[in-house]
Amino acid sequence: MNGNTGSRRRYRWAPVLALLAGLSIVSCGGGSSEDAASSDGVGSVAVLLTDGPVSNYDQVNLTITRIELIGDNGASAVVFSGERTVDLLALSDDAEVFSLVDAPAGIYHKIRFTLTALELVRLDDAGAVVETVEPELPANGTVDLDPRMDFIVSGDEPLVLQLDLDADKSIQAIRLGNGRYRFRPVVFVEIVSGAALGRYARLEGTVSGVDADAGTFNLCGSRTTFHHHRDGRWGRWGRGDRTGDAGGDTGADDESRCVPAAAATDVSVFTGAGAAAFGDLVDGAEVTVFGRLIRNGGDSAFAMQAQVIAVDGDQAFAYVRGTVTSDYDAGSGGFSLDVIRGDGFDTGAAITAAALDGARVFTRSGTALALEDIDAGFGVKVFGLPTGATPELQAAVVFVNDTASAGTELSGTLSAIDATNSTFTLLGTAQGDVCVRVKDRADIFLIGADGETRTSASVTLDALSDGLAADVYGRFELTGCLAASDVIVTAAESAGDGEG
């Protein structure tokens, strides 16, 4: 089971809830995760970080120093501790495997982030910085994410927390003040378990221990943070870097900091010269691997099932985001696109991409497509080889954005909420008072504050009340009402001036 069915909904609870019957709640009494793990067992947790497409900036750099799982009585499990800055725009289709850790078994309610910086950057065509904006963060840097349901860490089943941070909706202009911005946490949380875990992820690293007959290798030296608790069941997790990780052993050898990888039966391998074979992979090669985390039957809880392996990925290959302007043509083996942003390509440039032999196509939610499915109008991110000639790009991987555009954004005040019929009126918008129908699979966030901590709760319509400020995203129907796919509401106690 893969937890990504192509639906826009981010919650997948059934595989997790199935574990409930055989699991006792950890009673930590506010104790540390170290105490809970040694007395009640541990399970393995992976954190995947990704983002939706953003059009207004070239970089959205977020610095994270800590990620915790919050359970009963203040008990917590640290799944990342250190300092890492990620460009969220680089994660808009495939995910980053942020951490692979052992955590105390138990039932958890919230995911807590500690942030120290957020930087929005605009670049010119030459790549020089022309503007930098720093939105206000919470005073203590803490953000609590509250999904609608609890989630379980168990020694019986590895768990993936997929955190899809929507940077467009999370960066809000403060209406009352001086062009300032603030950060409001709009994060879609997907919790998955099973055989294939989460959306397609990308890992860069060095190849070790290639077994061409078995189709396996180890991927070492990635940015992923590892931590193996002394009582863990999943083998020798080590450290993704030498400082600041979640309690790992600074003396861990390189092998303990590797992710086991297994080539899928239809794996595609590329070098700077084009298509290659898995048997050409050698120890010491620097690679970029696209694939999915899977449950591992060996010493480690997780392994990467590799769908695409690009040798010298960081040096030879480039990422290009754009809009497809002509359908894929099987005769020419390519398609054209207008560049939105890309390594070595000017914004707005019209280029041609030719598919390499073995090129793969995936949606951002994890569905495999055929090259013939690439149509004009699609938003895509292409990972490929720049040629310096026509075609300008040889495509190895194409990610298609299958999340429908929101279409319209309206801001106003909630009124006449009817939870039974999933409707309300949005007062005082730029288009007057608008009737809104909340779609069945819409996401509703209630943004508030708990002291200095900013909170983001996924709620249902009946949790809201008239008079709250809201931003609504959707499309107008023939009835004249807006069909809402996302509703972001500001709680009364934190509305108005964007306090940090």
MOZIBEL-V446095 format. One record per residue. N is the residue number from 1. RES is the residue in one letter. SS is DSSP state (hx for helix, st for strand, lp for the rest). NEAR is the number of other C-alpha atoms within 8 Angstrom. D_CENTER is the distance of its C-alpha to the mean C-alpha in Angstrom with 1 decimal. Layout:
{{N RES SS NEAR D_CENTER} {N RES SS NEAR D_CENTER}}
//
This chain:
{{1 M lp 7 19.0} {2 N lp 11 15.4} {3 G lp 11 13.9} {4 N lp 10 12.7} {5 T lp 8 15.8} {6 G lp 8 15.0} {7 S lp 7 15.5} {8 R lp 6 13.6} {9 R lp 7 13.8} {10 R lp 8 10.9} {11 Y lp 7 13.4} {12 R lp 9 15.0} {13 W lp 9 17.7} {14 A hx 6 20.6} {15 P hx 10 19.9} {16 V hx 12 19.4} {17 L hx 9 22.4} {18 A lp 7 24.5} {19 L lp 10 24.6} {20 L hx 9 26.0} {21 A hx 5 29.6} {22 G hx 5 30.0} {23 L lp 8 28.2} {24 S lp 6 29.9} {25 I lp 6 28.3} {26 V lp 10 28.2} {27 S lp 6 30.7} {28 C lp 11 30.0} {29 G lp 8 32.0} {30 G lp 9 29.7} {31 G lp 10 29.9} {32 S lp 10 27.5} {33 S hx 12 25.0} {34 E hx 7 27.4} {35 D hx 9 30.2} {36 A hx 14 28.3} {37 A hx 14 27.1} {38 S hx 10 30.6} {39 S hx 6 32.3} {40 D hx 9 30.0} {41 G lp 12 28.0} {42 V st 17 24.4} {43 G st 17 21.5} {44 S st 16 18.6} {45 V st 15 15.0} {46 A st 13 11.9} {47 V st 13 8.8} {48 L st 15 5.6} {49 L st 13 3.3} {50 T st 15 1.8} {51 D st 14 4.9} {52 G lp 13 8.0} {53 P lp 10 11.1} {54 V lp 8 13.4} {55 S lp 5 17.1} {56 N lp 4 18.9} {57 Y lp 10 17.9} {58 D lp 11 17.5} {59 Q st 11 15.5} {60 V st 14 13.5} {61 N st 13 14.0} {62 L st 12 12.9} {63 T st 12 14.9} {64 I st 14 14.0} {65 T st 13 17.0} {66 R st 14 16.4} {67 I st 13 14.2} {68 E st 12 16.6} {69 L st 13 17.1} {70 I st 13 20.0} {71 G st 12 22.7} {72 D hx 13 26.3} {73 N hx 8 28.7} {74 G hx 9 26.3} {75 A lp 13 25.4} {76 S st 12 22.2} {77 A st 11 20.3} {78 V st 12 18.7} {79 V st 16 15.6} {80 F st 12 15.3} {81 S st 12 18.3} {82 G st 11 19.0} {83 E st 9 17.9} {84 R st 7 15.1} {85 T st 8 14.3} {86 V st 8 11.2} {87 D st 10 11.4} {88 L hx 13 8.4} {89 L hx 12 10.3} {90 A hx 5 10.2} {91 L hx 13 6.5} {92 S lp 12 7.3} {93 D lp 14 8.1} {94 D lp 12 7.3} {95 A st 14 4.9} {96 E st 11 6.8} {97 V st 13 8.9} {98 F st 11 9.4} {99 S st 13 12.3} {100 L st 16 14.7} {101 V st 13 17.3} {102 D st 14 20.2} {103 A st 15 20.3} {104 P st 14 23.3} {105 A lp 15 23.7} {106 G st 12 23.8} {107 I st 12 22.5} {108 Y st 12 20.0} {109 H st 13 19.6} {110 K st 12 17.1} {111 I st 11 14.3} {112 R st 13 15.6} {113 F st 13 14.2} {114 T st 11 16.8} {115 L st 14 16.4} {116 T st 9 19.2} {117 A st 10 18.4} {118 L st 12 16.7} {119 E st 12 18.1} {120 L st 13 18.0} {121 V st 14 19.8} {122 R st 11 21.8} {123 L st 12 23.4} {124 D lp 8 26.5} {125 D lp 7 27.0} {126 A lp 6 28.2} {127 G lp 6 25.1} {128 A lp 7 26.9} {129 V st 9 25.4} {130 V st 8 27.1} {131 E st 7 25.4} {132 T st 9 23.4} {133 V st 7 22.5} {134 E lp 9 21.5} {135 P lp 12 20.5} {136 E st 9 22.0} {137 L lp 12 20.0} {138 P lp 13 21.5} {139 A lp 8 24.7} {140 N lp 6 23.6} {141 G lp 11 20.1} {142 T st 13 18.9} {143 V st 14 16.5} {144 D st 12 16.7} {145 L st 12 14.3} {146 D st 11 16.6} {147 P lp 11 15.6} {148 R lp 7 18.6} {149 M lp 5 19.4} {150 D lp 9 19.8} {151 F st 11 18.0} {152 I st 12 19.9} {153 V st 17 19.8} {154 S st 13 22.6} {155 G lp 11 24.3} {156 D lp 5 24.7} {157 E st 10 21.2} {158 P lp 16 18.1} {159 L st 13 15.1} {160 V st 13 11.3} {161 L st 12 9.3} {162 Q st 13 5.9} {163 L st 12 4.8} {164 D st 12 3.9} {165 L st 13 6.4} {166 D lp 12 8.9} {167 A hx 13 10.9} {168 D hx 8 13.8} {169 K hx 8 14.6} {170 S hx 11 13.9} {171 I st 11 16.5} {172 Q st 9 19.9} {173 A st 8 23.3} {174 I lp 12 25.8} {175 R lp 7 28.5} {176 L lp 6 31.3} {177 G lp 7 31.0} {178 N lp 4 31.6} {179 G lp 7 28.5} {180 R lp 9 26.4} {181 Y st 11 22.7} {182 R st 13 20.9} {183 F st 11 17.3} {184 R lp 11 16.7} {185 P lp 12 13.5} {186 V lp 11 12.1} {187 V st 10 9.0} {188 F st 9 8.7} {189 V st 11 9.0} {190 E st 11 9.4} {191 I st 13 11.8} {192 V st 16 13.1} {193 S lp 15 16.0} {194 G lp 13 18.4} {195 A lp 8 19.1} {196 A st 12 16.0} {197 L st 16 12.8} {198 G st 14 9.5} {199 R st 11 8.4} {200 Y st 12 9.7} {201 A st 13 8.9} {202 R st 12 11.0} {203 L st 10 13.4} {204 E st 13 16.4} {205 G st 11 19.5} {206 T st 13 23.1} {207 V st 15 24.6} {208 S st 11 27.0} {209 G st 8 29.2} {210 V st 12 29.0} {211 D st 8 30.8} {212 A lp 8 31.4} {213 D lp 4 33.3} {214 A lp 5 30.6} {215 G lp 10 27.7} {216 T st 12 26.0} {217 F st 12 25.2} {218 N st 12 23.4} {219 L st 14 20.7} {220 C st 13 21.6} {221 G lp 12 20.9} {222 S lp 11 17.1} {223 R lp 8 15.3} {224 T lp 11 14.0} {225 T st 14 15.8} {226 F st 15 18.1} {227 H st 14 20.5} {228 H lp 13 23.1} {229 H lp 9 25.3} {230 R lp 5 28.9} {231 D lp 8 29.2} {232 G lp 11 26.1} {233 R lp 7 26.6} {234 W lp 11 24.1} {235 G lp 9 25.9} {236 R lp 8 25.8} {237 W lp 14 22.3} {238 G lp 14 23.0} {239 R lp 16 21.3} {240 G lp 12 18.7} {241 D lp 10 21.0} {242 R lp 7 24.4} {243 T lp 6 24.0} {244 G lp 9 22.2} {245 D lp 15 20.2} {246 A lp 12 20.3} {247 G lp 7 24.0} {248 G lp 11 24.1} {249 D lp 7 27.3} {250 T lp 7 28.0} {251 G lp 4 30.4} {252 A lp 10 28.1} {253 D lp 7 28.9} {254 D hx 8 26.6} {255 E hx 6 26.6} {256 S hx 10 25.2} {257 R hx 14 22.1} {258 C st 13 21.3} {259 V st 10 19.0} {260 P st 12 21.3} {261 A st 12 20.6} {262 A st 11 22.4} {263 A st 11 22.9} {264 A st 8 22.5} {265 T st 4 25.8} {266 D st 6 24.9} {267 V st 11 23.1} {268 S st 14 23.5} {269 V st 13 24.5} {270 F st 14 25.1} {271 T st 12 26.9} {272 G lp 9 27.9} {273 A lp 5 30.9} {274 G st 8 28.9} {275 A st 11 28.6} {276 A st 9 29.5} {277 A lp 9 29.9} {278 F hx 10 28.2} {279 G hx 6 31.6} {280 D hx 6 31.4} {281 L lp 8 28.6} {282 V lp 9 30.3} {283 D lp 9 29.7} {284 G lp 7 28.6} {285 A lp 10 26.8} {286 E st 11 23.8} {287 V st 14 21.1} {288 T st 14 17.6} {289 V st 12 16.5} {290 F st 12 14.2} {291 G st 12 14.1} {292 R st 14 13.0} {293 L st 12 13.6} {294 I st 12 16.8} {295 R st 12 19.3} {296 N lp 9 21.8} {297 G lp 6 25.5} {298 G lp 5 26.5} {299 D lp 8 26.3} {300 S lp 12 22.6} {301 A lp 12 20.4} {302 F st 12 17.7} {303 A st 13 18.3} {304 M st 12 16.5} {305 Q st 12 18.0} {306 A st 14 18.3} {307 Q st 13 18.6} {308 V st 13 19.0} {309 I st 13 20.5} {310 A st 11 21.3} {311 V st 12 24.0} {312 D lp 13 24.1} {313 G hx 12 20.7} {314 D hx 8 20.4} {315 Q hx 5 24.0} {316 A hx 9 24.9} {317 F lp 12 21.9} {318 A st 12 20.2} {319 Y st 10 17.3} {320 V st 13 18.6} {321 R st 12 17.0} {322 G st 12 19.6} {323 T st 13 21.3} {324 V st 16 23.4} {325 T st 11 27.0} {326 S st 10 28.7} {327 D st 11 28.0} {328 Y st 13 27.7} {329 D st 9 31.3} {330 A lp 7 32.2} {331 G lp 4 35.4} {332 S lp 6 34.0} {333 G lp 9 30.7} {334 G st 11 28.6} {335 F st 13 27.4} {336 S st 13 27.4} {337 L st 13 24.8} {338 D st 12 24.9} {339 V st 16 22.7} {340 I st 10 20.5} {341 R st 12 19.5} {342 G st 12 19.8} {343 D lp 7 21.2} {344 G lp 5 24.9} {345 F lp 9 25.1} {346 D lp 10 26.4} {347 T lp 9 24.7} {348 G lp 8 26.4} {349 A lp 8 27.9} {350 A st 8 28.7} {351 I st 11 28.1} {352 T st 12 28.4} {353 A st 13 26.1} {354 A st 12 27.9} {355 A st 11 26.2} {356 L st 10 26.9} {357 D st 6 28.5} {358 G st 9 25.9} {359 A st 11 23.1} {360 R st 13 20.2} {361 V st 12 18.5} {362 F st 13 15.3} {363 T st 13 13.6} {364 R lp 15 9.9} {365 S lp 12 10.3} {366 G lp 12 12.0} {367 T lp 10 15.7} {368 A st 8 18.0} {369 L st 9 20.3} {370 A lp 8 23.6} {371 L hx 8 24.3} {372 E hx 9 26.7} {373 D hx 7 24.0} {374 I lp 11 23.0} {375 D lp 11 24.9} {376 A lp 9 25.8} {377 G lp 8 23.7} {378 F lp 10 20.3} {379 G st 10 17.6} {380 V st 12 16.5} {381 K st 12 15.0} {382 V st 12 17.6} {383 F st 12 17.7} {384 G st 12 21.4} {385 L st 12 24.7} {386 P st 9 26.4} {387 T lp 9 30.1} {388 G lp 5 32.0} {389 A lp 5 33.8} {390 T lp 7 33.4} {391 P lp 10 31.0} {392 E lp 11 29.0} {393 L st 13 26.0} {394 Q st 13 26.0} {395 A st 14 22.8} {396 A st 14 21.4} {397 V st 12 18.0} {398 V st 13 17.3} {399 F st 13 14.1} {400 V st 14 15.3} {401 N lp 11 13.6} {402 D lp 8 14.9} {403 T lp 6 13.7} {404 A lp 5 17.0} {405 S lp 4 17.7} {406 A lp 9 18.6} {407 G lp 7 22.0} {408 T st 8 23.6} {409 E st 9 22.7} {410 L st 9 25.5} {411 S st 12 26.2} {412 G st 11 28.9} {413 T st 12 30.2} {414 L st 15 29.9} {415 S st 11 33.2} {416 A st 8 34.8} {417 I st 14 31.8} {418 D st 9 32.7} {419 A lp 8 30.2} {420 T lp 5 32.4} {421 N lp 5 32.1} {422 S lp 11 28.6} {423 T st 13 30.0} {424 F st 12 30.7} {425 T st 12 32.2} {426 L st 15 30.4} {427 L st 11 33.2} {428 G st 10 33.8} {429 T st 11 31.3} {430 A lp 6 32.1} {431 Q lp 6 33.4} {432 G st 7 35.3} {433 D st 9 34.8} {434 V st 11 32.4} {435 C st 11 32.2} {436 V st 12 28.7} {437 R st 11 27.9} {438 V st 10 24.6} {439 K st 9 23.3} {440 D st 4 23.1} {441 R st 7 19.3} {442 A st 11 18.6} {443 D st 10 16.3} {444 I st 12 18.4} {445 F st 12 17.5} {446 L st 13 20.3} {447 I st 14 19.8} {448 G st 13 22.5} {449 A st 10 23.7} {450 D st 7 25.2} {451 G lp 5 27.4} {452 E lp 10 25.5} {453 T st 13 22.1} {454 R st 15 20.0} {455 T st 14 18.9} {456 S st 16 16.5} {457 A st 11 17.8} {458 S st 11 16.9} {459 V lp 11 20.5} {460 T lp 7 22.9} {461 L hx 9 25.3} {462 D hx 8 28.2} {463 A hx 6 26.6} {464 L lp 8 27.2} {465 S lp 9 30.6} {466 D lp 9 32.5} {467 G lp 7 32.5} {468 L lp 12 28.9} {469 A st 13 27.2} {470 A st 13 24.4} {471 D st 11 22.3} {472 V st 12 22.1} {473 Y st 13 20.3} {474 G st 13 21.8} {475 R st 10 24.7} {476 F st 10 28.5} {477 E lp 8 30.4} {478 L lp 5 34.0} {479 T lp 5 35.0} {480 G lp 7 34.0} {481 C lp 11 31.4} {482 L st 12 27.7} {483 A st 12 25.5} {484 A st 14 22.5} {485 S st 13 19.0} {486 D st 10 17.6} {487 V st 13 19.8} {488 I st 11 19.2} {489 V st 12 22.2} {490 T st 12 23.5} {491 A lp 11 25.5} {492 A hx 8 29.2} {493 E hx 6 29.3} {494 S hx 11 26.7} {495 A lp 10 27.5} {496 G lp 7 29.2} {497 D lp 9 29.3} {498 G lp 8 25.7} {499 E lp 5 26.9} {500 G lp 8 24.7}}
//
